[in-house]
Amino acid sequence: MRAPRGARIAVGRVADRPVVRRGGLAVAACVTLTLVFDHRAIDGHPAALFLAAVRDLLEDASQL
């Protein structure tokens, strides 16, 4: 029997996109992260905090 899965994270492709940095327009490599989770097992707030932490680590790799 397979263990239940409470959440899955999907990673989209990396693509150059326009972003605002220091008040100006720039081009940056961006990726879409999607977190799908079972609300019966995980509350939305901790799930959002987790996804934000993943984003922060990817934006500043020196934290790894």
C-alpha positions as CSV (number, residue, x, y, z in Angstrom):
1,M,0.0,0.0,0.0
2,R,1.3,3.4,-1.0
3,A,1.7,6.2,1.7
4,P,-0.8,9.1,1.3
5,R,0.5,12.3,-0.3
6,G,-0.4,15.5,1.5
7,A,1.2,17.8,-1.0
8,R,2.9,18.0,-4.4
9,I,5.0,20.8,-5.8
10,A,5.2,21.5,-9.6
11,V,8.0,23.4,-11.3
12,G,7.4,25.1,-14.6
13,R,10.0,26.0,-17.1
14,V,12.5,28.7,-16.6
15,A,11.9,31.7,-19.0
16,D,13.1,35.3,-19.3
17,R,10.4,37.7,-18.1
18,P,10.2,41.4,-17.4
19,V,10.4,42.3,-13.7
20,V,10.7,45.4,-11.7
21,R,14.0,45.8,-9.8
22,R,15.0,48.8,-7.8
23,G,12.2,50.8,-9.5
24,G,13.3,49.9,-13.0
25,L,12.4,47.4,-15.6
26,A,14.7,44.4,-16.0
27,V,14.7,41.0,-17.6
28,A,15.1,38.0,-15.3
29,A,15.0,34.3,-15.4
30,C,11.7,33.3,-13.7
31,V,10.0,30.0,-12.9
32,T,6.4,29.2,-11.8
33,L,6.1,27.1,-8.7
34,T,2.7,25.5,-7.9
35,L,1.9,23.8,-4.6
36,V,-1.1,21.5,-4.6
37,F,-2.1,20.1,-1.2
38,D,-4.9,18.3,0.6
39,H,-6.8,20.8,2.7
40,R,-7.8,17.9,5.0
41,A,-4.1,17.3,5.9
42,I,-2.5,20.7,5.6
43,D,-3.9,24.2,6.3
44,G,-3.4,26.8,3.7
45,H,-1.3,29.3,5.7
46,P,1.6,26.9,6.5
47,A,1.5,25.7,2.9
48,A,1.8,29.3,1.7
49,L,4.7,29.8,4.1
50,F,6.4,26.7,2.8
51,L,6.1,27.8,-0.8
52,A,7.4,31.3,0.1
53,A,10.4,29.7,1.9
54,V,11.2,27.7,-1.3
55,R,10.9,30.9,-3.3
56,D,13.3,32.7,-1.0
57,L,15.8,30.0,-1.1
58,L,15.7,29.9,-4.9
59,E,16.1,33.7,-5.2
60,D,19.1,33.7,-2.9
61,A,21.1,30.6,-3.3
62,S,23.6,31.7,-0.7
63,Q,21.0,30.6,1.9
64,L,21.4,27.0,0.9
